């Protein structure tokens, strides 16, 4: 199973990605090997995740979330709590 996730960086910015193993992926982000964006914004905290049926579905949902304004992303995060 794949997951679409949002992490909040130390500077309060949001990063959206996909992963099969969320714990391992968050660990990569916090180790500085997850992505160039989060490397200089550590530590990151997982604030939202949702399952996806397969990689393709996860990538489509990731793209949709990335197109959202920050206010909608924050609403999505609040709704998921």
Number of C-alpha atoms within 10 A of each C-alpha: 11 19 24 24 24 25 22 19 22 14 12 11 12 20 17 18 20 21 20 16 11 16 10 12 18 20 15 15 23 20 15 17 13 16 15 10 13 24 17 14 17 16 18 23 17 16 17 20 19 13 15 19 10 12 16 11 15 23 18 13 20 18 14 10 20 16 11 11 9 13 9 12 18 16 10 16 16 11 9 11 7
